Amino acid sequence: VGSCPIDGGHLGVAVAGGYAYLPGQVYTPDSATGYVNVIDVSDPEDPVLVASDTVGQVCYGVAVSDGFLYVAAGSSGLVVYDISDPRNPVRVGHYQKTGHRPFTAMQLAVVGNVAFVADYFRGLRVIEFLGAGVEEPPNERPSFAGHGPTVVRGVLMLSGLGTRSELSDNSVMSRAALLNASGRKVMELQPGDNDVRHLSPGVYFIRAEGSRIQGVEGSSAKVVIQR
C-alpha cells in the first residue's frame, strides 16, 4: 500500500494516533547512532517522515502509552518522550544504571506509566515514569542518569563516593552536598542511603567535588524530592 524509506536498520515499530514510531540505527565504519523516527501515517498510501531524534548508539524497541513514547535504547537505557505534539517529540525522562553489568534495554511493553523492560543482562526490569524522571520501585532505587532529573522519595541513594569509577581510571568524588533551587546547601551527602524525608518536596541539586558521581557526567545532578 505504501512505504517510507529510511536509512539504517530498524527493529521495531509502534503506531498511535495516526503516527508510526520507528526506532533504528545508522552504522558507519567507526560508530553507530541510534534514532527514533516519527512518521505520519494518516494516509497509509503516502507515509511521511516528520521528526527524528538521536538516542545513543542503538534503538531496539518502542511503545506508546498515555501520550508518551518509551524507547528501549540498548546501553543508553530507557528514554521517554512527550509526544503530545508528535511532530515535535520532547525528551522528558531517562533511566540508566552503570556498573559491571549496566542496564541494557532491548524490548519493552508499557501499561499506563509502568514500563516492563527486557534487560539483556538482568532479565525483567519494572520502571515507573513519574513525569519528571523515571525510577524503579523503592527496593531498587535509580542511580543518576544525566538526562533529566531523578525522582526521590524518602531516601536518596548515592553511589560512587570514595571509590573508583568502573568507567574511568580516575577516582570519583569524595564529597557531595545537596543544594536547594536557590543554591543554598541543605545537607551533606554520604555514600549509600541519605534520609531526605525532612526536606520539603521540590527540585534540588547534588554538587560533587571530584571527577564524577557514578552515572553522572559533570559536577552536578538534578533530583526531584517527592513525598
Backbone as a chain_set.jsonl record, in Angstrom:
{"seq": "VGSCPIDGGHLGVAVAGGYAYLPGQVYTPDSATGYVNVIDVSDPEDPVLVASDTVGQVCYGVAVSDGFLYVAAGSSGLVVYDISDPRNPVRVGHYQKTGHRPFTAMQLAVVGNVAFVADYFRGLRVIEFLGAGVEEPPNERPSFAGHGPTVVRGVLMLSGLGTRSELSDNSVMSRAALLNASGRKVMELQPGDNDVRHLSPGVYFIRAEGSRIQGVEGSSAKVVIQR", "coords": {"N": [[0.83, -1.206, 0.0], [1.859, 1.29, 0.888], [4.981, 3.039, 1.608], [7.877, 4.182, 3.457], [10.896, 4.947, 2.949], [13.809, 4.775, 4.97], [17.074, 5.446, 5.994], [19.388, 3.065, 7.429], [19.188, 0.45, 10.01], [16.257, -1.211, 11.254], [14.279, -2.195, 13.997], [11.841, -2.377, 15.262], [8.445, -1.159, 15.834], [5.864, 1.168, 16.651], [2.478, 2.216, 16.667], [0.29, 4.953, 16.886], [-2.429, 7.175, 17.102], [-2.382, 8.01, 14.397], [0.284, 8.17, 13.773], [3.437, 6.616, 13.204], [6.033, 5.168, 15.078], [9.328, 4.662, 14.757], [12.087, 2.942, 15.675], [15.663, 2.853, 15.228], [18.974, 2.401, 13.808], [21.978, 3.837, 12.538], [24.83, 2.816, 10.902], [28.338, 3.376, 10.718], [31.731, 2.949, 9.507], [33.169, 3.509, 11.832], [31.452, 3.99, 13.97], [28.178, 3.935, 15.596], [24.851, 5.184, 15.484], [21.897, 5.745, 17.236], [18.427, 6.187, 16.439], [15.18, 7.689, 16.754], [12.395, 7.68, 14.81], [9.656, 9.558, 13.575], [6.711, 9.036, 11.88], [4.222, 10.226, 9.813], [1.318, 8.579, 9.319], [-1.236, 8.957, 8.548], [-2.272, 8.933, 6.025], [-2.1, 5.992, 4.707], [-1.115, 5.23, 2.237], [0.727, 7.087, 1.624], [2.971, 7.572, 3.574], [4.804, 9.837, 5.669], [7.898, 11.022, 6.773], [8.246, 12.913, 9.659], [9.613, 13.748, 11.913], [12.64, 13.308, 13.827], [14.99, 11.94, 16.14], [18.134, 11.645, 17.777], [19.319, 8.898, 19.689], [21.505, 7.672, 21.756], [23.522, 4.859, 20.806], [22.125, 2.746, 19.693], [18.725, 1.788, 18.981], [16.177, -0.244, 20.033], [13.46, -1.155, 20.766], [10.088, 0.2, 20.924], [7.314, 1.785, 22.591], [4.024, 3.078, 23.056], [2.172, 5.042, 25.339], [-0.413, 6.716, 26.942], [0.167, 9.258, 25.807], [2.925, 9.351, 25.799], [6.098, 8.338, 24.557], [7.999, 5.48, 24.831], [11.289, 4.328, 24.805], [13.421, 1.677, 24.172], [16.691, 1.743, 24.468], [19.059, 0.215, 24.219], [22.325, 0.113, 25.53], [22.073, 2.694, 26.351], [19.883, 2.774, 27.922], [16.556, 3.387, 29.168], [14.488, 5.648, 27.51], [12.269, 8.408, 27.549], [9.728, 10.116, 25.812], [7.694, 13.016, 25.472], [4.92, 13.019, 23.512], [2.801, 14.636, 22.906], [2.642, 16.521, 20.953], [3.21, 15.051, 18.159], [4.875, 15.732, 16.042], [6.847, 17.139, 17.16], [8.538, 15.767, 19.202], [9.432, 15.609, 22.648], [12.064, 15.056, 24.808], [11.656, 13.75, 27.975], [12.325, 12.083, 30.036], [14.728, 9.773, 31.424], [16.412, 6.749, 32.063], [19.041, 4.976, 33.514], [21.5, 2.635, 34.544], [24.781, 2.262, 35.734], [27.778, 0.234, 35.907], [29.146, -3.073, 36.564], [27.498, -4.744, 35.039], [25.727, -2.978, 33.121], [22.441, -1.492, 32.773], [20.767, -2.656, 30.022], [18.626, -1.984, 27.676], [16.395, -3.791, 25.746], [13.848, -4.649, 24.64], [10.388, -3.72, 25.21], [7.303, -3.345, 27.051], [4.477, -1.354, 27.827], [2.29, -0.387, 30.385], [-0.062, 1.845, 31.26], [1.721, 4.062, 33.175], [3.864, 2.469, 33.643], [6.707, 0.753, 32.75], [7.695, -2.292, 31.371], [10.59, -3.785, 30.992], [12.837, -5.543, 28.941], [15.876, -6.461, 29.983], [19.031, -6.984, 28.775], [21.092, -8.193, 30.289], [20.005, -8.698, 32.831], [17.424, -9.666, 32.851], [14.007, -9.068, 33.526], [13.059, -5.717, 34.051], [11.148, -3.493, 35.969], [9.869, -0.382, 35.578], [8.898, 2.803, 36.622], [7.366, 5.649, 35.255], [7.388, 8.955, 36.256], [6.772, 11.47, 35.416], [8.589, 13.591, 35.904], [10.895, 12.259, 35.707], [12.317, 8.939, 35.7], [11.914, 5.882, 37.505], [12.801, 2.877, 39.287], [10.942, 0.548, 41.373], [10.893, 1.181, 45.016], [12.642, -0.692, 46.251], [14.753, -0.992, 44.583], [16.53, 1.43, 43.904], [17.063, 4.188, 41.629], [20.231, 5.025, 40.132], [21.962, 8.077, 39.26], [21.127, 9.614, 36.155], [21.753, 11.582, 34.254], [20.246, 12.578, 32.142], [17.77, 14.563, 32.439], [15.917, 14.893, 35.564], [16.315, 12.861, 38.572], [13.885, 11.159, 40.393], [13.097, 11.154, 43.806], [12.041, 9.514, 46.723], [11.921, 9.807, 50.031], [14.477, 8.407, 50.559], [17.668, 9.118, 49.375], [19.78, 7.595, 47.221], [23.175, 7.359, 46.94], [25.81, 6.546, 44.946], [29.28, 5.773, 44.381], [30.847, 7.471, 45.953], [33.997, 7.993, 47.299], [35.127, 5.811, 46.016], [36.432, 4.036, 43.141], [35.703, 4.783, 39.817], [33.982, 2.522, 37.652], [34.018, 3.127, 35.059], [36.121, 4.71, 34.507], [39.578, 5.555, 34.988], [40.066, 7.41, 36.867], [39.786, 8.631, 40.249], [36.609, 8.772, 41.818], [34.445, 11.421, 43.003], [34.959, 12.572, 46.375], [33.385, 13.906, 48.166], [30.096, 15.281, 48.615], [27.318, 17.523, 48.268], [23.947, 18.505, 48.97], [21.999, 20.822, 47.335], [19.535, 23.435, 47.485], [16.997, 24.899, 45.282], [17.77, 27.535, 45.131], [20.447, 27.451, 45.414], [21.515, 27.118, 47.942], [23.215, 25.218, 50.396], [21.77, 22.365, 51.785], [22.217, 19.955, 53.004], [24.873, 17.666, 53.835], [26.038, 14.952, 51.858], [26.321, 11.421, 52.055], [28.036, 8.33, 51.184], [25.923, 5.773, 49.879], [22.712, 5.28, 51.435], [20.817, 8.231, 51.938], [18.873, 9.978, 54.138], [16.196, 11.907, 53.265], [13.776, 12.753, 54.13], [13.099, 14.853, 55.763], [13.223, 17.108, 54.253], [11.627, 19.642, 52.255], [9.316, 18.946, 49.587], [10.44, 19.233, 46.202], [12.723, 20.712, 43.764], [16.116, 19.848, 43.742], [19.754, 19.978, 43.87], [22.598, 17.962, 43.38], [25.814, 18.597, 44.311], [28.995, 17.843, 43.389], [32.325, 17.135, 44.484], [35.274, 16.46, 42.916], [35.927, 14.014, 40.337], [33.613, 12.67, 39.256], [30.23, 11.623, 39.927], [29.137, 8.301, 40.169], [27.653, 7.453, 37.213], [26.893, 10.048, 36.644], [27.534, 12.639, 34.518], [29.786, 15.295, 34.705], [29.674, 17.955, 37.225], [27.393, 18.202, 38.77], [24.013, 17.167, 39.579], [20.538, 16.91, 38.964], [17.828, 16.424, 41.204], [14.52, 15.42, 42.068], [12.63, 15.761, 44.843], [10.063, 13.993, 46.313], [7.044, 13.395, 48.206]], "CA": [[0.0, 0.0, 0.0], [2.719, 2.462, 0.964], [6.263, 2.842, 2.282], [8.641, 5.395, 3.77], [12.291, 4.505, 3.088], [14.655, 5.498, 5.921], [18.382, 4.806, 6.083], [19.735, 2.375, 8.659], [18.479, -0.773, 10.356], [15.093, -0.939, 12.092], [13.985, -3.424, 14.721], [10.55, -2.337, 15.938], [7.558, -0.071, 15.439], [4.624, 1.356, 17.403], [1.587, 3.125, 15.946], [-0.744, 5.551, 17.731], [-2.914, 8.491, 16.707], [-2.028, 8.384, 13.035], [1.735, 8.279, 13.621], [4.25, 5.432, 13.473], [7.29, 5.484, 15.754], [10.23, 3.65, 14.223], [13.46, 3.039, 16.174], [16.654, 2.279, 14.326], [20.352, 2.83, 13.974], [22.779, 4.016, 11.333], [26.191, 2.376, 11.17], [29.46, 3.807, 9.891], [32.871, 2.09, 9.856], [33.75, 3.831, 13.137], [30.498, 4.241, 15.043], [26.76, 3.7, 15.332], [23.99, 6.197, 16.09], [20.506, 5.341, 17.316], [17.437, 7.2, 16.086], [13.741, 7.448, 16.806], [11.766, 8.38, 13.698], [8.206, 9.724, 13.655], [6.183, 9.013, 10.517], [2.786, 10.489, 9.679], [0.713, 7.5, 8.528], [-2.67, 9.225, 8.406], [-2.552, 8.403, 4.689], [-1.221, 4.819, 4.625], [-0.508, 5.117, 0.919], [1.764, 8.109, 1.48], [3.553, 7.91, 4.879], [5.79, 10.913, 5.564], [8.754, 11.234, 7.936], [8.004, 14.281, 10.124], [10.513, 14.104, 13.013], [13.648, 12.301, 14.15], [15.885, 12.352, 17.219], [19.185, 10.671, 18.053], [19.27, 8.289, 21.024], [22.602, 6.748, 21.988], [24.102, 4.161, 19.665], [21.136, 1.843, 19.095], [17.355, 1.804, 19.5], [15.622, -1.556, 19.717], [12.014, -1.274, 20.859], [9.332, 1.379, 21.322], [5.926, 1.582, 22.991], [3.316, 4.333, 23.302], [1.151, 4.952, 26.374], [-0.872, 7.958, 27.578], [0.819, 10.441, 25.263], [4.374, 9.276, 25.942], [6.805, 7.317, 23.791], [9.051, 4.827, 25.604], [12.279, 3.8, 23.868], [14.471, 0.796, 24.679], [17.84, 2.265, 23.728], [20.263, -0.57, 24.453], [23.152, 0.527, 26.661], [21.65, 4.03, 26.789], [18.803, 2.599, 28.874], [15.179, 3.714, 28.806], [14.286, 7.069, 27.228], [10.844, 8.713, 27.443], [9.396, 11.351, 25.103], [6.338, 13.558, 25.427], [4.516, 13.099, 22.108], [1.531, 15.346, 22.768], [2.786, 17.011, 19.58], [4.082, 14.025, 17.58], [5.85, 16.312, 15.122], [7.883, 17.779, 17.969], [8.709, 14.975, 20.423], [10.302, 16.242, 23.641], [12.599, 14.082, 25.758], [11.273, 14.167, 29.322], [12.787, 11.141, 31.048], [15.801, 8.854, 31.042], [16.844, 5.899, 33.169], [20.18, 4.126, 33.212], [22.377, 2.255, 35.643], [26.114, 1.864, 35.309], [28.344, -0.817, 36.74], [29.724, -4.226, 35.869], [26.521, -5.11, 34.021], [24.792, -1.855, 33.056], [21.098, -1.699, 32.235], [20.776, -2.672, 28.559], [17.21, -2.131, 27.331], [16.264, -4.411, 24.435], [12.45, -4.539, 24.224], [9.58, -3.276, 26.333], [5.857, -3.156, 26.965], [4.105, -0.32, 28.791], [0.902, -0.35, 30.842], [-0.171, 3.098, 31.994], [3.029, 4.716, 33.262], [4.83, 1.468, 34.098], [7.382, 0.079, 31.64], [8.258, -3.61, 31.62], [11.708, -3.711, 30.055], [13.745, -6.684, 28.845], [17.273, -6.066, 30.168], [19.842, -8.049, 28.176], [21.913, -8.875, 31.281], [19.377, -8.952, 34.126], [16.044, -10.114, 32.751], [12.939, -8.071, 33.511], [13.06, -4.559, 34.944], [9.881, -2.769, 36.009], [10.28, 1.006, 35.782], [7.751, 3.705, 36.651], [7.591, 7.016, 34.793], [6.699, 9.827, 37.208], [6.538, 12.787, 34.843], [9.8, 14.407, 35.973], [12.025, 11.342, 35.615], [11.848, 7.569, 35.78], [12.577, 5.149, 38.568], [12.328, 1.553, 39.611], [10.314, 0.537, 42.692], [11.816, 1.618, 46.064], [13.649, -1.665, 46.652], [15.908, -0.885, 43.685], [16.468, 2.846, 43.571], [17.89, 4.515, 40.474], [21.375, 5.92, 40.203], [21.673, 9.267, 38.487], [21.182, 9.262, 34.75], [22.346, 12.614, 33.438], [19.272, 13.111, 31.197], [16.581, 14.824, 33.221], [16.107, 14.677, 36.99], [15.951, 11.623, 39.231], [12.853, 11.365, 41.4], [13.478, 10.508, 45.061], [11.047, 9.519, 47.794], [12.379, 9.347, 51.335], [15.9, 8.092, 50.659], [18.471, 9.391, 48.191], [20.871, 6.626, 47.153], [24.321, 7.944, 46.255], [26.91, 5.601, 44.755], [30.486, 6.335, 43.795], [31.646, 8.25, 46.89], [35.159, 7.366, 47.892], [35.521, 4.608, 45.296], [36.944, 4.331, 41.814], [34.666, 4.54, 38.826], [34.187, 1.397, 36.751], [34.09, 3.648, 33.702], [37.238, 5.637, 34.401], [40.706, 5.278, 35.86], [40.169, 8.474, 37.85], [38.993, 8.474, 41.458], [35.384, 9.545, 41.813], [34.465, 12.467, 44.011], [34.978, 12.086, 47.745], [32.391, 14.621, 48.951], [28.98, 15.828, 47.848], [26.341, 18.267, 49.051], [22.649, 18.71, 48.338], [21.646, 22.239, 47.304], [18.167, 23.717, 47.059], [16.903, 25.564, 43.976], [18.447, 28.836, 45.189], [21.877, 27.219, 45.521], [21.947, 27.004, 49.341], [23.442, 23.838, 50.819], [20.805, 21.948, 52.8], [22.77, 18.825, 53.75], [25.99, 16.906, 53.294], [25.639, 13.621, 51.419], [27.231, 10.334, 52.363], [27.841, 7.185, 50.293], [24.815, 4.912, 50.258], [21.405, 5.889, 51.653], [20.726, 9.516, 52.621], [17.481, 10.237, 54.508], [15.809, 13.27, 52.885], [12.36, 12.913, 54.462], [12.887, 16.12, 56.46], [13.269, 18.208, 53.288], [10.383, 19.945, 51.552], [9.309, 18.487, 48.195], [10.886, 20.222, 45.23], [13.907, 20.443, 42.953], [17.395, 20.023, 44.422], [20.909, 19.658, 43.043], [23.763, 17.361, 44.028], [27.06, 19.214, 43.883], [30.069, 16.9, 43.691], [33.719, 17.549, 44.423], [35.991, 15.329, 42.35], [35.747, 13.856, 38.905], [32.264, 12.314, 38.842], [29.406, 10.662, 40.637], [28.906, 7.175, 39.273], [26.46, 7.639, 36.411], [26.604, 11.453, 36.402], [28.566, 13.373, 33.819], [29.888, 16.657, 35.184], [29.85, 18.188, 38.647], [26.138, 18.31, 39.493], [22.896, 16.395, 39.048], [19.251, 17.369, 39.492], [16.91, 15.441, 41.773], [13.213, 15.924, 42.49], [12.202, 15.081, 46.062], [8.615, 13.911, 46.452], [6.552, 12.673, 49.379]], "C": [[0.86, 1.25, 0.0], [4.018, 2.132, 1.665], [6.915, 4.194, 2.522], [10.085, 4.972, 3.996], [13.08, 5.408, 4.035], [15.966, 4.735, 6.032], [18.557, 4.096, 7.421], [18.969, 1.083, 8.841], [17.377, -0.475, 11.352], [14.578, -2.239, 12.689], [12.637, -3.419, 15.419], [9.708, -1.205, 15.408], [6.374, -0.033, 16.402], [3.799, 2.389, 16.658], [0.518, 3.629, 16.905], [-1.134, 6.902, 17.151], [-2.509, 8.938, 15.325], [-0.544, 8.575, 12.799], [2.389, 6.94, 13.947], [5.58, 5.889, 14.063], [8.259, 4.337, 15.478], [11.635, 3.84, 14.792], [14.427, 2.418, 15.173], [18.041, 2.786, 14.638], [21.037, 2.907, 12.618], [24.219, 3.689, 11.683], [27.166, 3.019, 10.189], [30.633, 2.899, 10.251], [33.393, 2.314, 11.269], [32.744, 3.935, 14.275], [29.094, 3.823, 14.627], [25.967, 4.772, 16.064], [22.555, 5.707, 16.067], [19.576, 6.506, 17.021], [16.044, 6.726, 16.463], [13.112, 8.309, 15.72], [10.257, 8.423, 13.899], [7.672, 9.886, 12.237], [4.677, 9.245, 10.56], [2.2, 9.422, 8.756], [-0.793, 7.702, 8.407], [-3.164, 8.843, 7.014], [-1.623, 7.212, 4.482], [-0.543, 4.656, 3.267], [0.629, 6.114, 0.72], [2.322, 8.5, 2.849], [4.708, 8.894, 4.716], [6.574, 11.017, 6.869], [8.629, 12.692, 8.377], [8.931, 14.698, 11.265], [11.487, 12.965, 13.256], [14.528, 12.839, 15.269], [16.91, 11.255, 17.448], [19.087, 10.191, 19.494], [20.405, 7.281, 21.128], [23.144, 6.141, 20.71], [23.117, 3.24, 18.962], [19.773, 2.102, 19.72], [16.687, 0.508, 19.068], [14.102, -1.58, 19.687], [11.371, 0.023, 21.284], [7.93, 0.96, 21.739], [5.326, 2.944, 23.298], [2.255, 4.098, 24.366], [0.858, 6.338, 26.921], [-0.113, 9.192, 27.101], [2.316, 10.479, 25.422], [4.92, 8.122, 25.106], [7.958, 6.79, 24.638], [9.989, 4.113, 24.632], [13.281, 2.928, 24.613], [15.72, 1.062, 23.854], [19.129, 1.533, 24.066], [21.017, -0.102, 25.676], [22.868, 1.951, 27.107], [20.426, 3.97, 27.69], [17.426, 2.884, 28.307], [15.049, 5.222, 28.642], [12.794, 7.296, 27.004], [10.667, 10.065, 26.766], [7.94, 11.726, 25.342], [5.971, 13.72, 23.952], [3.121, 13.706, 21.983], [1.477, 16.086, 21.437], [3.734, 16.048, 18.875], [5.137, 14.573, 16.623], [6.98, 17.033, 15.858], [8.052, 17.005, 19.273], [9.736, 15.614, 21.353], [10.76, 15.185, 24.641], [12.347, 14.564, 27.18], [11.759, 13.21, 30.407], [13.864, 10.229, 30.517], [16.197, 8.043, 32.261], [17.983, 5.005, 32.712], [20.901, 3.802, 34.504], [23.711, 1.846, 35.06], [26.603, 0.735, 36.207], [28.874, -1.954, 35.893], [28.803, -4.716, 34.764], [25.48, -4.002, 33.93], [23.45, -2.277, 32.475], [21.149, -1.58, 30.718], [19.373, -3.008, 28.083], [17.062, -2.634, 25.901], [14.85, -4.271, 23.861], [11.627, -4.144, 25.439], [8.1, -3.318, 25.997], [5.486, -2.186, 28.072], [2.621, -0.421, 29.093], [0.753, 0.886, 31.711], [1.157, 3.819, 31.981], [4.111, 3.764, 33.761], [5.385, 0.717, 32.892], [7.965, -1.246, 32.119], [9.334, -3.826, 30.555], [12.539, -4.988, 30.112], [15.174, -6.165, 28.881], [18.147, -7.234, 29.716], [20.586, -8.866, 29.229], [21.129, -9.351, 32.502], [17.908, -9.343, 34.039], [15.057, -8.964, 32.722], [13.221, -6.955, 34.508], [11.702, -3.877, 34.831], [10.189, -1.344, 36.441], [9.058, 1.904, 35.666], [8.152, 5.093, 36.176], [6.736, 7.956, 35.63], [6.503, 11.241, 36.684], [7.756, 13.678, 34.848], [11.055, 13.559, 35.85], [11.472, 9.935, 35.639], [12.58, 6.867, 36.899], [12.01, 3.75, 38.674], [11.65, 1.605, 40.973], [11.339, 0.773, 43.795], [12.88, 0.61, 46.445], [14.834, -1.707, 45.703], [15.929, 0.526, 43.13], [17.404, 3.163, 42.42], [19.147, 5.266, 40.86], [21.124, 7.044, 39.222], [21.986, 9.057, 37.025], [21.77, 10.326, 33.863], [21.417, 13.188, 32.394], [17.983, 13.339, 31.972], [16.793, 14.436, 34.67], [15.762, 13.268, 37.422], [14.941, 11.943, 40.318], [13.182, 10.532, 42.63], [12.32, 10.61, 46.038], [11.677, 8.955, 49.061], [13.873, 9.172, 51.468], [16.58, 8.363, 49.325], [19.677, 8.465, 48.226], [22.001, 7.219, 46.331], [25.429, 6.916, 46.173], [28.103, 6.335, 44.194], [31.333, 7.149, 44.745], [32.815, 7.427, 47.412], [35.593, 6.08, 47.229], [36.161, 5.016, 43.986], [35.884, 3.945, 40.802], [35.004, 3.334, 37.978], [34.333, 1.856, 35.313], [35.311, 4.52, 33.487], [38.352, 5.192, 35.329], [40.849, 6.327, 36.953], [39.347, 8.143, 39.082], [37.728, 9.297, 41.335], [35.42, 10.522, 42.974], [34.334, 11.883, 45.414], [33.954, 12.781, 48.623], [31.284, 15.121, 48.036], [28.036, 16.535, 48.8], [25.052, 18.37, 48.255], [22.275, 20.179, 48.474], [20.18, 22.395, 46.94], [18.18, 24.527, 45.769], [17.587, 26.919, 43.955], [19.952, 28.696, 45.35], [22.397, 27.106, 46.941], [22.103, 25.538, 49.723], [22.485, 23.482, 51.946], [21.27, 20.716, 53.564], [23.991, 18.264, 53.037], [25.489, 15.513, 52.928], [26.74, 12.615, 51.699], [27.044, 9.21, 51.346], [26.725, 6.288, 50.8], [23.531, 5.696, 50.444], [21.525, 7.204, 52.417], [19.248, 9.818, 52.867], [17.136, 11.691, 54.197], [14.344, 13.541, 53.224], [12.067, 14.234, 55.155], [12.86, 17.308, 55.508], [11.919, 18.4, 52.609], [10.441, 19.396, 50.134], [9.753, 19.606, 47.257], [12.125, 19.775, 44.492], [15.161, 20.77, 43.758], [18.521, 19.628, 43.464], [21.996, 19.031, 43.903], [25.002, 18.021, 43.452], [28.21, 18.333, 44.349], [31.417, 17.587, 43.634], [34.535, 16.348, 44.0], [35.557, 15.13, 40.921], [34.332, 13.527, 38.493], [31.558, 11.521, 39.922], [29.187, 9.517, 39.673], [27.593, 7.385, 38.539], [26.133, 9.08, 36.114], [27.774, 12.093, 35.692], [28.597, 14.79, 34.38], [29.854, 16.734, 36.694], [28.549, 18.294, 39.414], [25.073, 17.465, 38.819], [21.623, 16.872, 39.722], [18.472, 16.192, 40.067], [15.612, 16.148, 42.141], [12.779, 15.109, 43.696], [10.686, 15.159, 46.15], [8.266, 13.179, 47.732], [6.15, 11.256, 48.989]], "O": [[0.629, 2.168, -0.787], [4.15, 1.061, 2.257], [6.571, 5.199, 1.9], [10.464, 4.667, 5.126], [13.035, 6.633, 3.928], [15.965, 3.51, 6.151], [17.949, 4.478, 8.421], [18.207, 0.662, 7.97], [17.525, 0.405, 12.2], [14.452, -3.25, 11.998], [12.314, -4.382, 16.115], [10.184, -0.381, 14.626], [5.936, -1.068, 16.904], [4.346, 3.33, 16.082], [-0.086, 2.85, 17.643], [-0.271, 7.685, 16.755], [-2.31, 10.132, 15.098], [-0.14, 9.081, 11.752], [1.952, 6.224, 14.848], [6.174, 6.867, 13.609], [8.043, 3.202, 15.903], [12.313, 4.802, 14.432], [14.047, 1.562, 14.374], [18.253, 3.51, 15.611], [20.726, 2.159, 11.691], [24.767, 4.223, 12.647], [26.871, 3.186, 9.006], [30.538, 2.144, 11.219], [33.997, 1.414, 11.852], [33.143, 3.965, 15.439], [28.848, 3.419, 13.491], [26.364, 5.219, 17.14], [22.046, 5.301, 15.022], [19.89, 7.66, 17.313], [15.762, 5.528, 16.489], [13.28, 9.529, 15.713], [9.653, 7.445, 14.34], [8.117, 10.756, 11.488], [3.951, 8.54, 11.26], [2.531, 9.36, 7.572], [-1.54, 6.747, 8.191], [-4.326, 8.475, 6.839], [-0.464, 7.401, 4.114], [0.498, 4.007, 3.169], [1.401, 6.003, -0.233], [2.166, 9.65, 3.258], [5.487, 8.808, 3.766], [5.984, 11.092, 7.947], [8.87, 13.604, 7.587], [9.029, 15.889, 11.563], [11.207, 11.81, 12.937], [14.783, 14.041, 15.345], [16.596, 10.071, 17.327], [18.808, 10.971, 20.405], [20.282, 6.156, 20.643], [23.22, 6.798, 19.672], [23.255, 2.978, 17.767], [19.679, 2.578, 20.852], [16.636, 0.197, 17.878], [13.512, -1.985, 18.686], [12.008, 0.858, 21.925], [7.42, -0.073, 21.307], [6.024, 3.854, 23.745], [1.527, 3.106, 24.325], [1.774, 7.058, 27.319], [0.213, 10.071, 27.899], [2.933, 11.523, 25.208], [4.286, 7.076, 24.97], [8.794, 7.562, 25.107], [9.541, 3.385, 23.746], [13.915, 3.377, 25.568], [15.806, 0.663, 22.692], [20.182, 2.158, 24.189], [20.429, 0.066, 26.744], [23.373, 2.379, 28.145], [19.971, 5.005, 28.176], [17.161, 2.655, 27.127], [15.447, 5.985, 29.522], [12.128, 6.489, 26.355], [11.353, 11.034, 27.093], [7.066, 10.862, 25.407], [6.627, 14.465, 23.225], [2.354, 13.352, 21.088], [0.405, 16.26, 20.859], [4.95, 16.209, 18.979], [6.176, 13.946, 16.419], [7.948, 17.48, 15.242], [7.742, 17.529, 20.343], [10.776, 16.098, 20.907], [9.937, 14.5, 25.249], [12.773, 15.657, 27.553], [11.613, 13.508, 31.592], [13.919, 9.938, 29.322], [16.307, 8.58, 33.364], [17.907, 4.362, 31.665], [20.911, 4.599, 35.442], [23.777, 1.174, 34.031], [25.921, 0.336, 37.15], [29.034, -1.829, 34.679], [29.263, -5.064, 33.677], [24.448, -4.077, 34.596], [23.344, -3.287, 31.779], [21.526, -0.537, 30.184], [18.972, -4.172, 28.083], [17.534, -1.998, 24.959], [14.679, -3.825, 22.726], [12.106, -4.224, 26.57], [7.701, -3.326, 24.832], [6.105, -2.187, 29.136], [1.796, -0.526, 28.186], [1.364, 0.977, 32.776], [1.675, 4.157, 30.917], [5.155, 4.202, 34.244], [4.637, 0.125, 32.114], [8.643, -1.306, 33.145], [9.032, -4.022, 29.378], [12.9, -5.458, 31.191], [15.635, -5.514, 27.943], [18.011, -8.348, 30.223], [20.708, -10.084, 29.096], [21.539, -10.313, 33.151], [17.214, -9.352, 35.056], [15.243, -7.997, 31.984], [13.576, -7.209, 35.659], [11.172, -3.704, 33.733], [10.707, -1.118, 37.534], [8.275, 1.78, 34.724], [9.15, 5.651, 36.631], [5.519, 7.791, 35.715], [6.105, 12.126, 37.442], [7.959, 14.449, 33.91], [12.165, 14.09, 35.885], [10.255, 9.758, 35.6], [13.722, 7.202, 37.215], [10.9, 3.468, 38.22], [11.767, 2.612, 41.671], [12.534, 0.594, 43.563], [13.941, 1.008, 46.924], [15.823, -2.384, 45.983], [15.421, 0.791, 42.04], [18.423, 2.495, 42.243], [19.139, 6.055, 41.805], [20.18, 6.983, 38.434], [22.974, 8.411, 36.677], [22.258, 9.998, 32.782], [21.753, 14.207, 31.792], [17.19, 12.414, 32.145], [17.747, 13.724, 34.984], [15.017, 12.561, 36.743], [15.122, 12.894, 41.078], [13.505, 9.349, 42.519], [11.693, 11.662, 46.166], [11.935, 7.755, 49.147], [14.483, 9.723, 52.384], [16.129, 7.898, 48.278], [20.498, 8.534, 49.142], [21.815, 7.546, 45.159], [25.936, 6.459, 47.197], [27.959, 7.402, 43.598], [32.457, 7.503, 44.39], [32.641, 6.312, 47.904], [36.358, 5.318, 47.819], [36.405, 6.199, 43.745], [35.246, 2.899, 40.923], [36.163, 3.128, 37.617], [34.722, 1.076, 34.444], [35.517, 5.023, 32.383], [38.104, 4.53, 36.336], [41.657, 6.163, 37.867], [38.329, 7.457, 38.987], [37.762, 10.406, 40.803], [36.309, 10.464, 43.823], [33.694, 10.852, 45.621], [33.669, 12.304, 49.721], [31.497, 15.354, 46.846], [27.956, 16.2, 49.982], [25.061, 18.328, 47.025], [22.236, 20.721, 49.579], [19.636, 21.593, 46.181], [19.245, 24.811, 45.221], [17.95, 27.411, 42.887], [20.665, 29.698, 45.417], [23.608, 27.006, 47.138], [21.241, 24.713, 49.418], [22.393, 24.2, 52.942], [20.775, 20.451, 54.659], [24.13, 18.368, 51.819], [24.622, 14.96, 53.604], [27.928, 12.918, 51.593], [25.995, 9.138, 50.704], [26.593, 6.068, 52.004], [23.272, 6.657, 49.718], [22.241, 7.289, 53.414], [18.462, 9.905, 51.923], [17.708, 12.607, 54.788], [13.738, 14.456, 52.668], [10.927, 14.699, 55.148], [12.507, 18.413, 55.92], [11.166, 17.446, 52.413], [11.514, 19.38, 49.53], [9.471, 20.78, 47.498], [12.533, 18.617, 44.575], [15.257, 21.831, 44.375], [18.289, 19.036, 42.41], [22.283, 19.498, 45.006], [25.214, 18.003, 42.24], [28.385, 18.102, 45.545], [31.629, 18.505, 42.841], [34.494, 15.312, 44.665], [34.886, 15.989, 40.349], [33.864, 14.043, 37.478], [32.19, 10.836, 40.726], [29.062, 9.742, 38.469], [26.538, 7.485, 39.165], [25.172, 9.339, 35.39], [28.891, 12.091, 36.209], [27.55, 15.422, 34.518], [29.986, 15.718, 37.377], [28.591, 18.466, 40.632], [25.199, 17.091, 37.653], [21.625, 17.2, 40.909], [18.457, 15.103, 39.493], [15.612, 17.33, 42.484], [12.581, 13.899, 43.59], [10.099, 16.238, 46.074], [9.081, 12.436, 48.279], [5.708, 10.484, 49.839]]}, "num_chains": 1, "name": "protein.A"}
